[in-house]
Amino acid sequence: MARRLIPSFNRILVEKIIPPSQTNSGILLPKFTTQLNTGKVVAVGPGSYDRDGKLIPVSVKEGDTVLLPNYDTGTEVKLGDIK
């Protein structure tokens, strides 16, 4: 039985994209202190409700690439061998 993590309300689950440390030809890339933090959206909650009870959907969908803040505001979760 496969388990799936489903976010609630307007939350999203993002897998961080780690940039490669070398090129295909083997050249090592320098580590920059201000790297762009990007991630791939893995799962999306249904959205949140307004005062009238209408559903406001989340503006991203599964598979989108998003920018992540430099500071850590999310919760790190380990699913199997994926962290």
PyMOL Python script that loads the backbone (N, CA, C, O; Angstrom):
from pymol import cmd

cmd.read_pdbstr("""\
ATOM      1  N   MET A   1       0.842  -1.189   0.000  1.00  0.00           N
ATOM      2  CA  MET A   1       0.000   0.000   0.000  1.00  0.00           C
ATOM      3  C   MET A   1       0.882   1.247   0.000  1.00  0.00           C
ATOM      4  O   MET A   1       1.678   1.447   0.917  1.00  0.00           O
ATOM      5  N   ALA A   2       0.744   2.064  -1.005  1.00  0.00           N
ATOM      6  CA  ALA A   2       1.533   3.283  -1.110  1.00  0.00           C
ATOM      7  C   ALA A   2       0.885   4.387  -0.292  1.00  0.00           C
ATOM      8  O   ALA A   2      -0.331   4.575  -0.329  1.00  0.00           O
ATOM      9  N   ARG A   3       1.707   5.108   0.441  1.00  0.00           N
ATOM     10  CA  ARG A   3       1.207   6.243   1.216  1.00  0.00           C
ATOM     11  C   ARG A   3       1.531   7.524   0.485  1.00  0.00           C
ATOM     12  O   ARG A   3       2.571   7.646  -0.162  1.00  0.00           O
ATOM     13  N   ARG A   4       0.636   8.467   0.597  1.00  0.00           N
ATOM     14  CA  ARG A   4       0.828   9.755  -0.054  1.00  0.00           C
ATOM     15  C   ARG A   4       0.578  10.845   0.970  1.00  0.00           C
ATOM     16  O   ARG A   4      -0.401  10.802   1.716  1.00  0.00           O
ATOM     17  N   LEU A   5       1.460  11.812   0.999  1.00  0.00           N
ATOM     18  CA  LEU A   5       1.316  12.950   1.897  1.00  0.00           C
ATOM     19  C   LEU A   5       0.504  14.016   1.180  1.00  0.00           C
ATOM     20  O   LEU A   5       0.914  14.512   0.131  1.00  0.00           O
ATOM     21  N   ILE A   6      -0.645  14.368   1.743  1.00  0.00           N
ATOM     22  CA  ILE A   6      -1.528  15.363   1.145  1.00  0.00           C
ATOM     23  C   ILE A   6      -1.581  16.581   2.067  1.00  0.00           C
ATOM     24  O   ILE A   6      -2.012  16.461   3.214  1.00  0.00           O
ATOM     25  N   PRO A   7      -1.151  17.754   1.587  1.00  0.00           N
ATOM     26  CA  PRO A   7      -1.209  18.957   2.421  1.00  0.00           C
ATOM     27  C   PRO A   7      -2.650  19.394   2.668  1.00  0.00           C
ATOM     28  O   PRO A   7      -3.530  19.155   1.841  1.00  0.00           O
ATOM     29  N   SER A   8      -2.879  20.025   3.792  1.00  0.00           N
ATOM     30  CA  SER A   8      -4.218  20.525   4.102  1.00  0.00           C
ATOM     31  C   SER A   8      -4.312  22.009   3.771  1.00  0.00           C
ATOM     32  O   SER A   8      -3.312  22.726   3.742  1.00  0.00           O
ATOM     33  N   PHE A   9      -5.522  22.440   3.528  1.00  0.00           N
ATOM     34  CA  PHE A   9      -5.867  23.843   3.248  1.00  0.00           C
ATOM     35  C   PHE A   9      -4.996  24.428   2.140  1.00  0.00           C
ATOM     36  O   PHE A   9      -4.930  23.858   1.050  1.00  0.00           O
ATOM     37  N   ASN A  10      -4.323  25.558   2.395  1.00  0.00           N
ATOM     38  CA  ASN A  10      -3.569  26.232   1.345  1.00  0.00           C
ATOM     39  C   ASN A  10      -2.070  25.965   1.434  1.00  0.00           C
ATOM     40  O   ASN A  10      -1.269  26.806   1.027  1.00  0.00           O
ATOM     41  N   ARG A  11      -1.694  24.834   1.949  1.00  0.00           N
ATOM     42  CA  ARG A  11      -0.276  24.478   2.072  1.00  0.00           C
ATOM     43  C   ARG A  11       0.184  23.701   0.849  1.00  0.00           C
ATOM     44  O   ARG A  11      -0.612  23.067   0.157  1.00  0.00           O
ATOM     45  N   ILE A  12       1.500  23.764   0.597  1.00  0.00           N
ATOM     46  CA  ILE A  12       2.072  23.025  -0.523  1.00  0.00           C
ATOM     47  C   ILE A  12       3.286  22.234  -0.031  1.00  0.00           C
ATOM     48  O   ILE A  12       3.923  22.599   0.957  1.00  0.00           O
ATOM     49  N   LEU A  13       3.587  21.163  -0.726  1.00  0.00           N
ATOM     50  CA  LEU A  13       4.754  20.338  -0.435  1.00  0.00           C
ATOM     51  C   LEU A  13       5.745  20.560  -1.567  1.00  0.00           C
ATOM     52  O   LEU A  13       5.419  20.356  -2.737  1.00  0.00           O
ATOM     53  N   VAL A  14       6.973  20.984  -1.211  1.00  0.00           N
ATOM     54  CA  VAL A  14       7.981  21.348  -2.194  1.00  0.00           C
ATOM     55  C   VAL A  14       9.229  20.499  -1.973  1.00  0.00           C
ATOM     56  O   VAL A  14       9.694  20.333  -0.845  1.00  0.00           O
ATOM     57  N   GLU A  15       9.762  19.965  -3.072  1.00  0.00           N
ATOM     58  CA  GLU A  15      11.039  19.254  -3.025  1.00  0.00           C
ATOM     59  C   GLU A  15      12.103  20.213  -3.532  1.00  0.00           C
ATOM     60  O   GLU A  15      12.014  20.713  -4.653  1.00  0.00           O
ATOM     61  N   LYS A  16      13.122  20.473  -2.693  1.00  0.00           N
ATOM     62  CA  LYS A  16      14.159  21.435  -3.047  1.00  0.00           C
ATOM     63  C   LYS A  16      15.009  20.895  -4.188  1.00  0.00           C
ATOM     64  O   LYS A  16      15.391  19.725  -4.191  1.00  0.00           O
ATOM     65  N   ILE A  17      15.303  21.760  -5.158  1.00  0.00           N
ATOM     66  CA  ILE A  17      16.161  21.409  -6.282  1.00  0.00           C
ATOM     67  C   ILE A  17      17.581  21.809  -5.923  1.00  0.00           C
ATOM     68  O   ILE A  17      17.859  22.983  -5.681  1.00  0.00           O
ATOM     69  N   ILE A  18      18.481  20.830  -5.889  1.00  0.00           N
ATOM     70  CA  ILE A  18      19.875  21.098  -5.562  1.00  0.00           C
ATOM     71  C   ILE A  18      20.638  21.256  -6.870  1.00  0.00           C
ATOM     72  O   ILE A  18      20.657  20.337  -7.689  1.00  0.00           O
ATOM     73  N   PRO A  19      21.276  22.426  -7.080  1.00  0.00           N
ATOM     74  CA  PRO A  19      21.982  22.649  -8.343  1.00  0.00           C
ATOM     75  C   PRO A  19      23.195  21.729  -8.455  1.00  0.00           C
ATOM     76  O   PRO A  19      23.784  21.360  -7.439  1.00  0.00           O
ATOM     77  N   PRO A  20      23.575  21.353  -9.681  1.00  0.00           N
ATOM     78  CA  PRO A  20      24.725  20.467  -9.845  1.00  0.00           C
ATOM     79  C   PRO A  20      26.017  21.147  -9.412  1.00  0.00           C
ATOM     80  O   PRO A  20      26.156  22.363  -9.536  1.00  0.00           O
ATOM     81  N   SER A  21      26.966  20.355  -8.902  1.00  0.00           N
ATOM     82  CA  SER A  21      28.237  20.908  -8.449  1.00  0.00           C
ATOM     83  C   SER A  21      29.301  20.838  -9.533  1.00  0.00           C
ATOM     84  O   SER A  21      30.377  21.416  -9.381  1.00  0.00           O
ATOM     85  N   GLN A  22      29.012  20.130 -10.635  1.00  0.00           N
ATOM     86  CA  GLN A  22      29.944  20.095 -11.758  1.00  0.00           C
ATOM     87  C   GLN A  22      29.183  19.939 -13.066  1.00  0.00           C
ATOM     88  O   GLN A  22      28.029  19.511 -13.092  1.00  0.00           O
ATOM     89  N   THR A  23      29.856  20.296 -14.142  1.00  0.00           N
ATOM     90  CA  THR A  23      29.242  20.204 -15.459  1.00  0.00           C
ATOM     91  C   THR A  23      29.339  18.773 -15.983  1.00  0.00           C
ATOM     92  O   THR A  23      29.983  17.929 -15.360  1.00  0.00           O
ATOM     93  N   ASN A  24      28.707  18.497 -17.119  1.00  0.00           N
ATOM     94  CA  ASN A  24      28.775  17.163 -17.725  1.00  0.00           C
ATOM     95  C   ASN A  24      30.200  16.775 -18.103  1.00  0.00           C
ATOM     96  O   ASN A  24      30.546  15.594 -18.101  1.00  0.00           O
ATOM     97  N   SER A  25      31.027  17.767 -18.428  1.00  0.00           N
ATOM     98  CA  SER A  25      32.410  17.479 -18.808  1.00  0.00           C
ATOM     99  C   SER A  25      33.331  17.325 -17.594  1.00  0.00           C
ATOM    100  O   SER A  25      34.514  17.028 -17.760  1.00  0.00           O
ATOM    101  N   GLY A  26      32.816  17.520 -16.387  1.00  0.00           N
ATOM    102  CA  GLY A  26      33.598  17.305 -15.170  1.00  0.00           C
ATOM    103  C   GLY A  26      34.182  18.547 -14.553  1.00  0.00           C
ATOM    104  O   GLY A  26      34.924  18.448 -13.576  1.00  0.00           O
ATOM    105  N   ILE A  27      33.877  19.721 -15.088  1.00  0.00           N
ATOM    106  CA  ILE A  27      34.400  20.964 -14.526  1.00  0.00           C
ATOM    107  C   ILE A  27      33.624  21.295 -13.257  1.00  0.00           C
ATOM    108  O   ILE A  27      32.394  21.343 -13.265  1.00  0.00           O
ATOM    109  N   LEU A  28      34.358  21.524 -12.163  1.00  0.00           N
ATOM    110  CA  LEU A  28      33.714  21.872 -10.898  1.00  0.00           C
ATOM    111  C   LEU A  28      33.211  23.302 -10.946  1.00  0.00           C
ATOM    112  O   LEU A  28      33.930  24.206 -11.372  1.00  0.00           O
ATOM    113  N   LEU A  29      31.974  23.508 -10.508  1.00  0.00           N
ATOM    114  CA  LEU A  29      31.378  24.836 -10.481  1.00  0.00           C
ATOM    115  C   LEU A  29      31.642  25.468  -9.124  1.00  0.00           C
ATOM    116  O   LEU A  29      31.593  24.779  -8.105  1.00  0.00           O
ATOM    117  N   PRO A  30      31.926  26.789  -9.093  1.00  0.00           N
ATOM    118  CA  PRO A  30      32.164  27.439  -7.801  1.00  0.00           C
ATOM    119  C   PRO A  30      30.886  27.505  -6.979  1.00  0.00           C
ATOM    120  O   PRO A  30      29.790  27.619  -7.527  1.00  0.00           O
ATOM    121  N   LYS A  31      31.031  27.434  -5.670  1.00  0.00           N
ATOM    122  CA  LYS A  31      29.883  27.553  -4.767  1.00  0.00           C
ATOM    123  C   LYS A  31      29.668  29.031  -4.478  1.00  0.00           C
ATOM    124  O   LYS A  31      30.549  29.701  -3.939  1.00  0.00           O
ATOM    125  N   PHE A  32      28.507  29.528  -4.834  1.00  0.00           N
ATOM    126  CA  PHE A  32      28.163  30.914  -4.562  1.00  0.00           C
ATOM    127  C   PHE A  32      27.394  30.976  -3.251  1.00  0.00           C
ATOM    128  O   PHE A  32      26.599  30.088  -2.944  1.00  0.00           O
ATOM    129  N   THR A  33      27.635  32.024  -2.487  1.00  0.00           N
ATOM    130  CA  THR A  33      26.938  32.164  -1.209  1.00  0.00           C
ATOM    131  C   THR A  33      25.482  32.560  -1.405  1.00  0.00           C
ATOM    132  O   THR A  33      24.653  32.312  -0.530  1.00  0.00           O
ATOM    133  N   THR A  34      25.162  33.167  -2.529  1.00  0.00           N
ATOM    134  CA  THR A  34      23.784  33.587  -2.777  1.00  0.00           C
ATOM    135  C   THR A  34      23.194  32.766  -3.919  1.00  0.00           C
ATOM    136  O   THR A  34      22.831  33.323  -4.955  1.00  0.00           O
ATOM    137  N   GLN A  35      23.097  31.474  -3.747  1.00  0.00           N
ATOM    138  CA  GLN A  35      22.494  30.635  -4.764  1.00  0.00           C
ATOM    139  C   GLN A  35      20.986  30.823  -4.754  1.00  0.00           C
ATOM    140  O   GLN A  35      20.386  31.122  -3.722  1.00  0.00           O
ATOM    141  N   LEU A  36      20.395  30.645  -5.910  1.00  0.00           N
ATOM    142  CA  LEU A  36      18.957  30.741  -6.030  1.00  0.00           C
ATOM    143  C   LEU A  36      18.326  29.481  -5.449  1.00  0.00           C
ATOM    144  O   LEU A  36      18.635  28.377  -5.897  1.00  0.00           O
ATOM    145  N   ASN A  37      17.458  29.626  -4.469  1.00  0.00           N
ATOM    146  CA  ASN A  37      16.770  28.482  -3.874  1.00  0.00           C
ATOM    147  C   ASN A  37      15.496  28.227  -4.658  1.00  0.00           C
ATOM    148  O   ASN A  37      14.571  29.038  -4.644  1.00  0.00           O
ATOM    149  N   THR A  38      15.459  27.101  -5.337  1.00  0.00           N
ATOM    150  CA  THR A  38      14.276  26.743  -6.093  1.00  0.00           C
ATOM    151  C   THR A  38      13.798  25.372  -5.659  1.00  0.00           C
ATOM    152  O   THR A  38      14.554  24.583  -5.092  1.00  0.00           O
ATOM    153  N   GLY A  39      12.546  25.104  -5.930  1.00  0.00           N
ATOM    154  CA  GLY A  39      11.968  23.814  -5.583  1.00  0.00           C
ATOM    155  C   GLY A  39      10.862  23.439  -6.544  1.00  0.00           C
ATOM    156  O   GLY A  39      10.305  24.284  -7.244  1.00  0.00           O
ATOM    157  N   LYS A  40      10.555  22.146  -6.565  1.00  0.00           N
ATOM    158  CA  LYS A  40       9.490  21.622  -7.423  1.00  0.00           C
ATOM    159  C   LYS A  40       8.291  21.293  -6.541  1.00  0.00           C
ATOM    160  O   LYS A  40       8.438  20.617  -5.523  1.00  0.00           O
ATOM    161  N   VAL A  41       7.112  21.765  -6.923  1.00  0.00           N
ATOM    162  CA  VAL A  41       5.891  21.512  -6.163  1.00  0.00           C
ATOM    163  C   VAL A  41       5.492  20.055  -6.370  1.00  0.00           C
ATOM    164  O   VAL A  41       5.262  19.617  -7.497  1.00  0.00           O
ATOM    165  N   VAL A  42       5.413  19.303  -5.256  1.00  0.00           N
ATOM    166  CA  VAL A  42       5.092  17.879  -5.300  1.00  0.00           C
ATOM    167  C   VAL A  42       3.609  17.636  -5.023  1.00  0.00           C
ATOM    168  O   VAL A  42       2.985  16.779  -5.648  1.00  0.00           O
ATOM    169  N   ALA A  43       3.054  18.394  -4.086  1.00  0.00           N
ATOM    170  CA  ALA A  43       1.637  18.233  -3.732  1.00  0.00           C
ATOM    171  C   ALA A  43       1.064  19.586  -3.324  1.00  0.00           C
ATOM    172  O   ALA A  43       1.773  20.443  -2.798  1.00  0.00           O
ATOM    173  N   VAL A  44      -0.232  19.762  -3.576  1.00  0.00           N
ATOM    174  CA  VAL A  44      -0.915  21.022  -3.280  1.00  0.00           C
ATOM    175  C   VAL A  44      -2.204  20.732  -2.532  1.00  0.00           C
ATOM    176  O   VAL A  44      -2.950  19.826  -2.905  1.00  0.00           O
ATOM    177  N   GLY A  45      -2.472  21.496  -1.476  1.00  0.00           N
ATOM    178  CA  GLY A  45      -3.728  21.373  -0.753  1.00  0.00           C
ATOM    179  C   GLY A  45      -4.872  21.971  -1.567  1.00  0.00           C
ATOM    180  O   GLY A  45      -4.630  22.638  -2.574  1.00  0.00           O
ATOM    181  N   PRO A  46      -6.104  21.742  -1.147  1.00  0.00           N
ATOM    182  CA  PRO A  46      -7.254  22.221  -1.912  1.00  0.00           C
ATOM    183  C   PRO A  46      -7.423  23.740  -1.897  1.00  0.00           C
ATOM    184  O   PRO A  46      -8.020  24.292  -2.821  1.00  0.00           O
ATOM    185  N   GLY A  47      -6.920  24.421  -0.886  1.00  0.00           N
ATOM    186  CA  GLY A  47      -7.058  25.869  -0.776  1.00  0.00           C
ATOM    187  C   GLY A  47      -7.682  26.234   0.557  1.00  0.00           C
ATOM    188  O   GLY A  47      -7.876  25.378   1.421  1.00  0.00           O
ATOM    189  N   SER A  48      -7.991  27.501   0.716  1.00  0.00           N
ATOM    190  CA  SER A  48      -8.618  27.957   1.956  1.00  0.00           C
ATOM    191  C   SER A  48     -10.005  28.523   1.644  1.00  0.00           C
ATOM    192  O   SER A  48     -10.353  28.744   0.485  1.00  0.00           O
ATOM    193  N   TYR A  49     -10.774  28.750   2.682  1.00  0.00           N
ATOM    194  CA  TYR A  49     -12.138  29.245   2.522  1.00  0.00           C
ATOM    195  C   TYR A  49     -12.232  30.684   2.996  1.00  0.00           C
ATOM    196  O   TYR A  49     -11.609  31.064   3.988  1.00  0.00           O
ATOM    197  N   ASP A  50     -13.024  31.491   2.274  1.00  0.00           N
ATOM    198  CA  ASP A  50     -13.244  32.862   2.707  1.00  0.00           C
ATOM    199  C   ASP A  50     -14.406  32.908   3.699  1.00  0.00           C
ATOM    200  O   ASP A  50     -14.935  31.865   4.082  1.00  0.00           O
ATOM    201  N   ARG A  51     -14.798  34.096   4.109  1.00  0.00           N
ATOM    202  CA  ARG A  51     -15.856  34.240   5.118  1.00  0.00           C
ATOM    203  C   ARG A  51     -17.209  33.724   4.659  1.00  0.00           C
ATOM    204  O   ARG A  51     -18.038  33.330   5.479  1.00  0.00           O
ATOM    205  N   ASP A  52     -17.433  33.724   3.349  1.00  0.00           N
ATOM    206  CA  ASP A  52     -18.702  33.243   2.808  1.00  0.00           C
ATOM    207  C   ASP A  52     -18.711  31.739   2.575  1.00  0.00           C
ATOM    208  O   ASP A  52     -19.725  31.178   2.158  1.00  0.00           O
ATOM    209  N   GLY A  53     -17.577  31.081   2.843  1.00  0.00           N
ATOM    210  CA  GLY A  53     -17.496  29.638   2.656  1.00  0.00           C
ATOM    211  C   GLY A  53     -17.096  29.215   1.255  1.00  0.00           C
ATOM    212  O   GLY A  53     -17.171  28.034   0.918  1.00  0.00           O
ATOM    213  N   LYS A  54     -16.674  30.166   0.439  1.00  0.00           N
ATOM    214  CA  LYS A  54     -16.233  29.843  -0.918  1.00  0.00           C
ATOM    215  C   LYS A  54     -14.767  29.404  -0.885  1.00  0.00           C
ATOM    216  O   LYS A  54     -13.952  29.982  -0.165  1.00  0.00           O
ATOM    217  N   LEU A  55     -14.448  28.388  -1.663  1.00  0.00           N
ATOM    218  CA  LEU A  55     -13.094  27.866  -1.724  1.00  0.00           C
ATOM    219  C   LEU A  55     -12.222  28.764  -2.597  1.00  0.00           C
ATOM    220  O   LEU A  55     -12.571  29.065  -3.739  1.00  0.00           O
ATOM    221  N   ILE A  56     -11.082  29.188  -2.047  1.00  0.00           N
ATOM    222  CA  ILE A  56     -10.090  29.957  -2.790  1.00  0.00           C
ATOM    223  C   ILE A  56      -8.949  28.997  -3.107  1.00  0.00           C
ATOM    224  O   ILE A  56      -8.188  28.635  -2.210  1.00  0.00           O
ATOM    225  N   PRO A  57      -8.815  28.576  -4.369  1.00  0.00           N
ATOM    226  CA  PRO A  57      -7.792  27.582  -4.709  1.00  0.00           C
ATOM    227  C   PRO A  57      -6.378  28.150  -4.610  1.00  0.00           C
ATOM    228  O   PRO A  57      -6.176  29.363  -4.672  1.00  0.00           O
ATOM    229  N   VAL A  58      -5.411  27.257  -4.457  1.00  0.00           N
ATOM    230  CA  VAL A  58      -4.004  27.639  -4.405  1.00  0.00           C
ATOM    231  C   VAL A  58      -3.555  28.006  -5.816  1.00  0.00           C
ATOM    232  O   VAL A  58      -3.999  27.393  -6.787  1.00  0.00           O
ATOM    233  N   SER A  59      -2.679  29.001  -5.935  1.00  0.00           N
ATOM    234  CA  SER A  59      -2.303  29.518  -7.256  1.00  0.00           C
ATOM    235  C   SER A  59      -1.221  28.704  -7.957  1.00  0.00           C
ATOM    236  O   SER A  59      -0.905  28.994  -9.111  1.00  0.00           O
ATOM    237  N   VAL A  60      -0.641  27.697  -7.307  1.00  0.00           N
ATOM    238  CA  VAL A  60       0.360  26.841  -7.963  1.00  0.00           C
ATOM    239  C   VAL A  60      -0.217  25.443  -8.128  1.00  0.00           C
ATOM    240  O   VAL A  60      -1.183  25.074  -7.461  1.00  0.00           O
ATOM    241  N   LYS A  61       0.391  24.668  -9.028  1.00  0.00           N
ATOM    242  CA  LYS A  61      -0.061  23.293  -9.239  1.00  0.00           C
ATOM    243  C   LYS A  61       1.143  22.362  -9.173  1.00  0.00           C
ATOM    244  O   LYS A  61       2.287  22.815  -9.204  1.00  0.00           O
ATOM    245  N   GLU A  62       0.883  21.065  -9.083  1.00  0.00           N
ATOM    246  CA  GLU A  62       1.953  20.078  -9.021  1.00  0.00           C
ATOM    247  C   GLU A  62       2.816  20.170 -10.264  1.00  0.00           C
ATOM    248  O   GLU A  62       2.304  20.286 -11.377  1.00  0.00           O
ATOM    249  N   GLY A  63       4.127  20.118 -10.073  1.00  0.00           N
ATOM    250  CA  GLY A  63       5.065  20.194 -11.183  1.00  0.00           C
ATOM    251  C   GLY A  63       5.639  21.575 -11.414  1.00  0.00           C
ATOM    252  O   GLY A  63       6.638  21.710 -12.121  1.00  0.00           O
ATOM    253  N   ASP A  64       5.027  22.625 -10.829  1.00  0.00           N
ATOM    254  CA  ASP A  64       5.550  23.984 -10.980  1.00  0.00           C
ATOM    255  C   ASP A  64       6.886  24.122 -10.259  1.00  0.00           C
ATOM    256  O   ASP A  64       7.139  23.436  -9.268  1.00  0.00           O
ATOM    257  N   THR A  65       7.740  25.013 -10.764  1.00  0.00           N
ATOM    258  CA  THR A  65       8.994  25.351 -10.096  1.00  0.00           C
ATOM    259  C   THR A  65       8.780  26.679  -9.391  1.00  0.00           C
ATOM    260  O   THR A  65       8.297  27.638  -9.993  1.00  0.00           O
ATOM    261  N   VAL A  66       9.144  26.735  -8.102  1.00  0.00           N
ATOM    262  CA  VAL A  66       8.906  27.931  -7.298  1.00  0.00           C
ATOM    263  C   VAL A  66      10.197  28.389  -6.645  1.00  0.00           C
ATOM    264  O   VAL A  66      11.120  27.598  -6.448  1.00  0.00           O
ATOM    265  N   LEU A  67      10.256  29.675  -6.310  1.00  0.00           N
ATOM    266  CA  LEU A  67      11.371  30.225  -5.558  1.00  0.00           C
ATOM    267  C   LEU A  67      11.109  30.035  -4.073  1.00  0.00           C
ATOM    268  O   LEU A  67       9.984  30.216  -3.608  1.00  0.00           O
ATOM    269  N   LEU A  68      12.144  29.672  -3.331  1.00  0.00           N
ATOM    270  CA  LEU A  68      12.033  29.496  -1.892  1.00  0.00           C
ATOM    271  C   LEU A  68      12.745  30.643  -1.194  1.00  0.00           C
ATOM    272  O   LEU A  68      13.728  31.162  -1.722  1.00  0.00           O
ATOM    273  N   PRO A  69      12.275  31.052  -0.017  1.00  0.00           N
ATOM    274  CA  PRO A  69      12.960  32.132   0.700  1.00  0.00           C
ATOM    275  C   PRO A  69      14.324  31.665   1.200  1.00  0.00           C
ATOM    276  O   PRO A  69      14.549  30.469   1.387  1.00  0.00           O
ATOM    277  N   ASN A  70      15.235  32.621   1.416  1.00  0.00           N
ATOM    278  CA  ASN A  70      16.572  32.279   1.915  1.00  0.00           C
ATOM    279  C   ASN A  70      16.534  31.770   3.349  1.00  0.00           C
ATOM    280  O   ASN A  70      17.365  30.948   3.735  1.00  0.00           O
ATOM    281  N   TYR A  71      15.604  32.236   4.120  1.00  0.00           N
ATOM    282  CA  TYR A  71      15.484  31.778   5.499  1.00  0.00           C
ATOM    283  C   TYR A  71      14.566  30.565   5.534  1.00  0.00           C
ATOM    284  O   TYR A  71      13.691  30.414   4.683  1.00  0.00           O
ATOM    285  N   ASP A  72      14.770  29.711   6.517  1.00  0.00           N
ATOM    286  CA  ASP A  72      14.020  28.456   6.589  1.00  0.00           C
ATOM    287  C   ASP A  72      12.730  28.669   7.369  1.00  0.00           C
ATOM    288  O   ASP A  72      12.755  28.797   8.593  1.00  0.00           O
ATOM    289  N   THR A  73      11.597  28.707   6.661  1.00  0.00           N
ATOM    290  CA  THR A  73      10.315  28.889   7.333  1.00  0.00           C
ATOM    291  C   THR A  73       9.457  27.639   7.280  1.00  0.00           C
ATOM    292  O   THR A  73       8.458  27.536   7.992  1.00  0.00           O
ATOM    293  N   GLY A  74       9.840  26.694   6.444  1.00  0.00           N
ATOM    294  CA  GLY A  74       9.039  25.484   6.284  1.00  0.00           C
ATOM    295  C   GLY A  74       9.410  24.424   7.296  1.00  0.00           C
ATOM    296  O   GLY A  74      10.300  24.614   8.124  1.00  0.00           O
ATOM    297  N   THR A  75       8.721  23.319   7.216  1.00  0.00           N
ATOM    298  CA  THR A  75       8.996  22.171   8.060  1.00  0.00           C
ATOM    299  C   THR A  75       9.622  21.094   7.199  1.00  0.00           C
ATOM    300  O   THR A  75       9.059  20.705   6.176  1.00  0.00           O
ATOM    301  N   GLU A  76      10.792  20.610   7.611  1.00  0.00           N
ATOM    302  CA  GLU A  76      11.482  19.582   6.847  1.00  0.00           C
ATOM    303  C   GLU A  76      10.902  18.223   7.194  1.00  0.00           C
ATOM    304  O   GLU A  76      10.781  17.874   8.368  1.00  0.00           O
ATOM    305  N   VAL A  77      10.541  17.448   6.163  1.00  0.00           N
ATOM    306  CA  VAL A  77       9.917  16.145   6.340  1.00  0.00           C
ATOM    307  C   VAL A  77      10.718  15.136   5.554  1.00  0.00           C
ATOM    308  O   VAL A  77      11.164  15.435   4.445  1.00  0.00           O
ATOM    309  N   LYS A  78      10.915  13.941   6.100  1.00  0.00           N
ATOM    310  CA  LYS A  78      11.601  12.870   5.382  1.00  0.00           C
ATOM    311  C   LYS A  78      10.583  11.800   5.033  1.00  0.00           C
ATOM    312  O   LYS A  78       9.937  11.227   5.911  1.00  0.00           O
ATOM    313  N   LEU A  79      10.444  11.533   3.715  1.00  0.00           N
ATOM    314  CA  LEU A  79       9.536  10.499   3.223  1.00  0.00           C
ATOM    315  C   LEU A  79      10.377   9.402   2.583  1.00  0.00           C
ATOM    316  O   LEU A  79      10.911   9.593   1.490  1.00  0.00           O
ATOM    317  N   GLY A  80      10.499   8.279   3.234  1.00  0.00           N
ATOM    318  CA  GLY A  80      11.334   7.203   2.728  1.00  0.00           C
ATOM    319  C   GLY A  80      12.775   7.647   2.718  1.00  0.00           C
ATOM    320  O   GLY A  80      13.316   8.012   3.762  1.00  0.00           O
ATOM    321  N   ASP A  81      13.411   7.624   1.554  1.00  0.00           N
ATOM    322  CA  ASP A  81      14.792   8.074   1.443  1.00  0.00           C
ATOM    323  C   ASP A  81      14.895   9.499   0.930  1.00  0.00           C
ATOM    324  O   ASP A  81      16.002   9.999   0.730  1.00  0.00           O
ATOM    325  N   ILE A  82      13.776  10.161   0.715  1.00  0.00           N
ATOM    326  CA  ILE A  82      13.766  11.553   0.245  1.00  0.00           C
ATOM    327  C   ILE A  82      13.623  12.484   1.431  1.00  0.00           C
ATOM    328  O   ILE A  82      12.751  12.289   2.279  1.00  0.00           O
ATOM    329  N   LYS A  83      14.476  13.497   1.496  1.00  0.00           N
ATOM    330  CA  LYS A  83      14.425  14.444   2.600  1.00  0.00           C
ATOM    331  C   LYS A  83      14.089  15.812   2.096  1.00  0.00           C
ATOM    332  O   LYS A  83      13.999  16.755   2.882  1.00  0.00           O
TER     333      LYS A  83
END
""", "prot")
cmd.dss("prot")
cmd.show_as("cartoon", "prot")
cmd.util.cbc("prot")
cmd.orient("prot")
